[in-house]
Amino acid sequence: MKNNKKDMNAIIKALNDTFESYEENPNILFNNNSKLTYLRYKLIKEKLKIWKKSKKCIYPNCKNDSIKLSHTIPKSKILNTICENKHVYQPYFNAMAGKAEMKKVGINLASTFPGFCPKHENSFKALEDNIGIEHFNSFGLQIFRTICREIARKKAEIESLEMMKGQINNFRNNELKNNFLNNLPNNIKNNPSFKFQSLSSNHKDSKIEIINRLISDAKIDKNILYNKFYSAFDDSNKKQKHIELFGYSIDIDHQIPIVVAGIGNFYLQKKQNVMSILNILPYPSKTIILMVSEDKYKDHITAYINHFKQNPLSILTLIETWLVHGTDHWFIRPSIWDKLTKLRQRAILTNILDLSKNIGYYCDYSIFDNIRNTIIANFEKSEKYKSASKDFIKFINKEKKKLTNVSGSDKTDEYIFGNIGSLFKNENEIFIKPY
């Protein structure tokens, strides 16, 4: 293109107009619904591809390729006990709809991830063969497998976010290019000698900044899982001092049709994050609840669990709290969920996405209505009901309200540690509300 002052001024003006309009309103580049839908679909497809692809075996010091479907939860002894027609329900985030939903998944796929090579996958055979996990070896195997799944998830999350950041950058730069060309006079952009390849911006886009924060958070979680939990099972480095873990279990003498295998957290003073491994494992006639964290937090974990061991309704609240404010890696018997009203289903799923809450907050919703109704009815028929304290009757009434609650109660922000802090000498120095 022949260089002349008039054309150069027009090009500079087009550039200025393009960048000024973008910097004043970055969302101007994301107003095309059809293009955004395509981008969202592409990101979801790529994210699923990253999660499903085979990786290196996550077992310590193994360099073999993993299989694509390692179960986090024993299929025959656990998932098979709560499924209906070989299926369970699992919560997931529908990125296209922008909301959490419940999906039906077969037990052959439920809880699977690309984790272990065939040799080390066989290391967990005891979990399928044994009726329970009463023995320490089985207990350790289940916790270790949960840790490995969470590490694999964090790795995939980081890779997906990096991919997403690149795709959004490319989309943004391509839209900048299109806007720049639209701002050019026709005599310039239609000139065969006009050469233009790409355009980019260093402007701090809020979308990119959010993704960067998510990447940073995921890396912190991954490092904690590696250094504090995974390392406790890795004996390859004899010189390394291992972190000791503390585990607490509750055995319930009947089945609660829910499976959990993930992580949850609460906060101590000075914004200290206490991460824990959470497992709920139902068997035909019992349910085992497991909570594992660093040994230095054993007093806090013990106090937390003991707070919920007071009665069956409190244990049920513990389970529901983990489902709503803890991990989203859980599976439920379909008929249990289907019996809930649509309004309560939506309230529960919406609260799962509320990242301001953690397992230090009570769940205000009933998920297991039949179990809760049975416990309350049995208590009200018993002799204990006649002599129950006013506080306990108040507690029972609060539990009844959960059966119809669809919007959260007046105690939505009630923090559990406010009730159990008295177990420690310096309550205000130990527990604070999460930031």
C-alpha positions in Angstrom: 0.0 0.0 0.0 1.4 3.4 -0.9 2.3 5.4 2.1 0.6 8.8 2.4 -0.2 11.0 5.4 -3.9 10.9 4.9 -4.1 7.1 4.9 -1.8 6.9 7.9 -3.9 9.3 9.9 -7.0 7.3 9.0 -5.3 4.1 10.2 -4.2 5.7 13.5 -7.7 7.0 14.1 -9.2 3.6 13.4 -6.7 2.0 15.9 -7.5 4.7 18.6 -11.2 4.3 18.1 -10.9 0.5 18.4 -8.9 0.5 21.6 -10.7 3.4 23.2 -14.1 1.7 22.8 -12.7 -1.6 24.1 -11.0 -0.1 27.1 -14.1 1.9 28.0 -16.3 -1.2 27.8 -14.4 -4.5 27.4 -17.7 -6.4 27.1 -18.2 -4.7 23.7 -16.2 -7.5 22.2 -18.4 -10.2 23.7 -21.8 -9.0 22.5 -22.2 -11.4 19.6 -24.4 -14.2 21.0 -23.7 -16.7 18.2 -19.9 -16.3 18.5 -20.1 -16.5 22.3 -22.2 -19.7 22.1 -19.7 -21.2 19.8 -16.8 -20.2 22.0 -18.5 -21.6 25.1 -19.3 -24.9 23.3 -15.6 -25.1 22.2 -14.3 -24.4 25.7 -16.6 -27.1 27.2 -15.5 -29.6 24.6 -11.9 -28.9 25.1 -12.3 -29.1 28.9 -13.9 -32.5 28.7 -11.1 -33.7 26.4 -8.5 -32.6 28.9 -10.2 -34.4 31.8 -10.8 -37.7 29.9 -7.4 -38.1 28.2 -5.0 -40.6 29.6 -2.2 -39.3 31.7 0.8 -40.6 33.6 -0.1 -42.9 36.5 -0.4 -40.9 39.7 0.9 -43.6 41.9 4.3 -42.6 43.5 7.3 -43.1 41.1 5.2 -44.7 38.3 5.8 -43.5 34.8 3.4 -45.7 33.0 0.3 -44.3 31.2 -2.9 -44.4 33.2 -6.1 -46.0 32.2 -9.0 -43.6 31.5 -11.4 -45.0 34.0 -10.0 -45.4 37.5 -12.8 -45.5 40.1 -12.5 -43.2 43.1 -15.3 -45.1 44.8 -15.6 -48.9 44.9 -18.2 -49.8 42.2 -19.5 -53.2 43.4 -19.4 -52.6 47.1 -20.5 -49.0 47.3 -22.0 -47.5 44.2 -23.9 -50.6 43.5 -25.7 -50.4 46.8 -27.4 -47.1 46.1 -27.9 -47.2 42.3 -31.2 -47.7 40.6 -31.1 -49.5 37.2 -27.3 -49.2 37.5 -27.5 -45.4 37.6 -27.0 -42.7 40.2 -27.4 -38.9 40.2 -24.5 -36.5 40.3 -24.4 -32.6 40.5 -22.5 -30.8 37.8 -22.2 -27.3 36.4 -23.9 -26.8 33.1 -21.7 -24.2 31.5 -24.0 -23.6 28.6 -26.9 -22.9 30.9 -24.8 -21.2 33.5 -26.2 -23.2 36.5 -25.7 -26.3 38.5 -27.9 -29.3 37.5 -28.3 -32.9 38.4 -27.4 -35.6 35.8 -27.9 -39.3 35.6 -24.7 -41.3 35.3 -24.0 -45.0 35.1 -22.0 -46.7 37.8 -19.4 -47.8 35.3 -18.5 -44.1 34.8 -19.4 -42.6 38.2 -16.4 -41.3 40.1 -14.0 -42.3 37.3 -10.9 -40.4 36.4 -7.6 -41.1 34.4 -5.6 -42.0 37.5 -3.7 -45.3 37.6 -2.0 -47.7 35.3 -3.4 -51.3 35.2 -0.8 -52.5 37.7 -1.6 -49.9 40.3 -5.3 -49.9 39.6 -5.1 -53.5 40.9 -3.7 -52.2 44.2 -7.2 -51.1 45.2 -8.8 -54.5 44.6 -9.1 -54.9 48.3 -11.7 -52.1 48.4 -13.9 -54.1 46.0 -13.4 -57.4 47.7 -13.8 -56.3 51.4 -17.2 -55.8 52.8 -16.0 -52.8 54.9 -13.0 -50.6 55.4 -12.6 -51.4 59.1 -8.9 -52.3 58.6 -6.4 -49.5 58.4 -5.1 -50.7 55.0 -8.5 -50.4 53.4 -9.1 -47.1 55.1 -5.8 -45.7 53.8 -6.4 -47.0 50.3 -9.7 -45.2 50.1 -8.4 -42.0 51.4 -5.3 -42.2 49.1 -7.5 -42.8 46.0 -9.6 -39.8 46.9 -6.5 -37.6 47.3 -5.2 -38.8 43.9 -8.5 -38.0 42.2 -8.5 -34.5 43.7 -4.9 -33.9 42.5 -5.9 -35.2 39.0 -8.9 -32.8 39.1 -6.8 -29.8 40.1 -4.2 -30.6 37.4 -7.0 -30.8 34.8 -8.6 -27.6 36.2 -5.3 -25.7 35.8 -4.8 -27.0 32.3 -8.4 -26.2 31.3 -8.1 -22.7 32.7 -4.9 -22.0 30.9 -6.6 -23.3 27.7 -9.6 -21.1 28.4 -7.4 -18.0 28.9 -5.7 -18.6 25.6 -9.0 -19.1 23.8 -10.5 -16.0 25.3 -7.4 -14.0 24.4 -7.6 -15.3 20.8 -11.3 -14.5 20.6 -10.7 -11.0 22.0 -7.8 -10.3 19.6 -9.8 -11.5 16.7 -12.7 -9.3 17.6 -10.3 -6.3 18.0 -9.1 -7.0 14.5 -12.6 -7.1 13.1 -13.6 -3.9 14.9 -10.4 -2.2 13.6 -11.1 -3.2 10.0 -14.7 -2.0 10.4 -13.4 1.4 11.6 -11.1 1.7 8.5 -12.3 3.7 5.5 -13.3 1.4 2.6 -10.6 2.8 0.3 -7.9 1.5 2.6 -9.2 -1.9 3.7 -10.3 -2.8 0.1 -6.9 -1.8 -1.3 -5.1 -5.0 -2.4 -1.8 -3.6 -1.2 -3.1 -3.1 2.4 -1.5 -5.9 4.5 -2.8 -6.6 8.0 -2.3 -9.8 10.1 -3.3 -9.4 13.7 -4.1 -7.1 16.6 -3.7 -7.6 20.3 -4.1 -5.6 23.6 -2.3 -5.6 26.9 -5.4 -4.1 28.6 -6.2 -5.9 31.9 -9.4 -7.7 31.0 -11.6 -8.7 34.0 -12.3 -12.1 32.5 -8.6 -12.8 32.2 -7.9 -11.5 35.7 -10.6 -13.8 37.1 -9.1 -16.8 35.3 -5.7 -15.9 36.6 -7.0 -15.9 40.2 -8.7 -19.2 39.6 -5.4 -20.7 38.3 -3.6 -19.3 41.3 -6.2 -20.8 43.7 -6.1 -24.2 42.0 -2.3 -24.3 42.1 -2.4 -23.6 45.9 -4.9 -26.4 46.4 -2.9 -28.8 44.3 0.3 -28.0 46.3 -1.5 -28.6 49.6 -2.8 -31.9 48.3 0.6 -32.9 47.2 2.7 -31.7 50.1 0.3 -32.3 53.0 -1.7 -35.4 51.9 -0.2 -37.3 49.0 3.3 -37.1 50.6 2.0 -39.0 53.6 1.5 -42.0 51.4 4.8 -41.6 49.4 7.6 -43.6 50.9 10.0 -43.2 48.0 11.9 -40.3 49.5 13.4 -41.6 52.7 15.0 -38.3 53.6 11.7 -36.4 53.4 9.8 -35.8 56.6 6.3 -37.0 56.1 3.3 -35.1 57.2 1.1 -37.2 59.6 -2.6 -37.3 59.0 -5.4 -37.7 61.4 -8.6 -39.4 60.6 -12.0 -39.5 62.3 -14.8 -41.9 61.4 -18.4 -42.4 62.3 -20.2 -45.7 61.8 -24.0 -45.5 61.3 -26.0 -48.7 61.7 -28.2 -48.1 58.7 -27.6 -47.1 55.1 -27.8 -43.5 54.0 -28.0 -43.6 50.1 -25.3 -41.1 49.4 -21.6 -41.5 48.3 -19.0 -38.7 48.9 -15.3 -38.7 48.0 -13.8 -35.2 47.8 -12.4 -32.3 49.7 -13.9 -29.7 52.0 -12.5 -26.9 54.1 -13.0 -24.4 56.9 -10.9 -21.5 58.1 -9.1 -20.7 61.3 -7.8 -17.4 62.5 -5.4 -15.5 60.3 -7.3 -16.9 57.3 -5.7 -20.3 57.7 -7.4 -22.8 55.4 -7.9 -26.3 56.9 -8.4 -28.7 54.1 -9.9 -32.1 54.8 -10.6 -35.3 52.8 -14.3 -36.2 53.0 -15.7 -39.7 52.4 -19.2 -41.1 53.0 -19.4 -44.8 52.1 -22.8 -46.6 52.3 -23.0 -50.3 52.6 -26.2 -52.5 52.6 -26.8 -52.1 56.4 -24.5 -49.3 57.5 -22.8 -46.1 56.5 -19.2 -45.0 57.2 -18.3 -41.3 57.4 -14.6 -40.4 57.2 -12.9 -37.0 57.7 -9.1 -36.8 57.3 -6.8 -33.8 57.7 -3.3 -32.9 59.0 -2.5 -34.3 62.4 -1.9 -30.8 63.8 -5.6 -30.1 63.3 -6.8 -33.2 65.1 -8.4 -31.2 68.0 -10.4 -29.1 65.5 -11.5 -32.1 63.5 -12.5 -34.0 66.6 -14.5 -31.0 67.9 -16.1 -30.6 64.5 -17.2 -34.3 64.3 -18.2 -34.5 68.0 -20.5 -31.5 67.5 -22.5 -33.5 65.0 -22.4 -36.8 66.8 -24.9 -35.6 69.4 -27.9 -37.2 67.7 -29.0 -38.8 64.4 -30.5 -35.5 63.1 -27.2 -33.7 63.6 -25.3 -36.5 61.7 -27.8 -36.0 58.9 -27.1 -32.3 58.9 -23.4 -33.0 58.7 -23.9 -35.1 55.6 -26.1 -32.5 54.0 -23.6 -29.7 54.9 -20.8 -31.6 53.1 -23.0 -32.0 50.0 -24.0 -28.4 49.8 -21.0 -26.5 51.2 -18.2 -29.1 50.7 -17.4 -31.2 47.7 -19.5 -31.5 44.6 -18.1 -35.0 44.0 -21.1 -37.0 45.3 -23.6 -39.5 44.1 -27.2 -40.0 45.3 -29.9 -42.6 44.7 -32.1 -41.0 42.0 -35.4 -41.6 43.8 -34.2 -39.7 46.8 -33.6 -36.6 44.8 -36.7 -37.0 42.6 -38.9 -36.8 45.7 -37.7 -33.3 46.5 -39.8 -30.4 45.1 -38.4 -28.6 42.1 -38.0 -25.4 44.2 -35.9 -27.2 46.9 -33.8 -28.9 44.2 -33.1 -25.5 42.7 -32.3 -24.0 46.0 -29.8 -26.8 46.9 -28.1 -26.6 43.5 -27.8 -22.9 43.6 -26.3 -23.0 47.1 -23.7 -25.6 45.9 -22.3 -22.7 43.7 -22.0 -20.3 46.6 -18.3 -20.3 47.2 -18.6 -18.0 50.2 -19.7 -20.9 52.3 -17.7 -24.0 53.4 -18.3 -27.0 55.7 -18.1 -24.6 58.6 -21.7 -23.5 57.8 -24.9 -25.4 58.4 -27.0 -26.6 55.5 -30.5 -25.2 55.8 -32.1 -27.7 53.4 -33.3 -31.2 53.9 -32.2 -33.7 51.2 -33.1 -36.9 53.0 -36.7 -36.2 53.8 -37.8 -39.8 54.6 -34.9 -40.4 57.0 -35.4 -37.0 58.7 -39.2 -37.6 59.1 -38.6 -41.1 60.5 -36.1 -39.8 63.1 -38.4 -37.0 64.2 -41.5 -39.3 64.3 -39.7 -41.9 66.4 -38.4 -39.3 68.8 -41.9 -37.7 69.2 -43.4 -41.1 70.0 -40.7 -41.9 72.6 -40.8 -41.2 76.3 -37.8 -38.9 75.9 -39.9 -36.4 74.0 -42.0 -35.7 77.1 -39.0 -34.7 79.2 -37.0 -33.0 76.4 -35.6 -29.5 77.1 -37.0 -26.4 75.4 -33.7 -26.1 73.5 -34.0 -29.6 72.1 -37.7 -29.0 71.1 -36.5 -25.9 69.3 -33.9 -27.9 67.5 -36.5 -30.4 66.4 -38.7 -27.6 65.1 -35.8 -26.2 63.2 -35.2 -29.6 61.6 -38.9 -29.8 60.6 -38.6 -26.4 58.8 -35.8 -27.8 56.6 -38.4 -30.1 55.0 -40.1 -27.1 53.4 -37.3 -24.6 53.2 -36.6 -23.4 49.6 -34.9 -20.1 50.3 -32.6 -20.4 53.3 -33.4 -19.8 56.9 -32.7 -16.9 59.3 -29.6 -18.9 60.3 -28.1 -19.2 56.9 -24.9 -17.5 58.1 -24.6 -19.4 61.3 -21.1 -20.7 61.7 -20.6 -24.1 63.3 -17.4 -23.2 65.1 -19.3 -20.5 67.0 -21.0 -23.4 68.8 -18.0 -25.6 69.4 -15.5 -22.9 70.1 -16.1 -23.3 73.9 -14.2 -26.6 73.7 -11.0 -24.5 73.3 -9.5 -22.1 75.8 -9.1 -19.2 73.4 -12.2 -19.4 71.3 -11.8 -16.0 69.6 -8.2 -16.7 68.7 -8.9 -20.1 67.1 -12.0 -19.7 65.0 -13.2 -16.9 62.8 -15.7 -16.7 60.0 -14.3 -17.4 56.5 -13.3 -14.4 54.5 
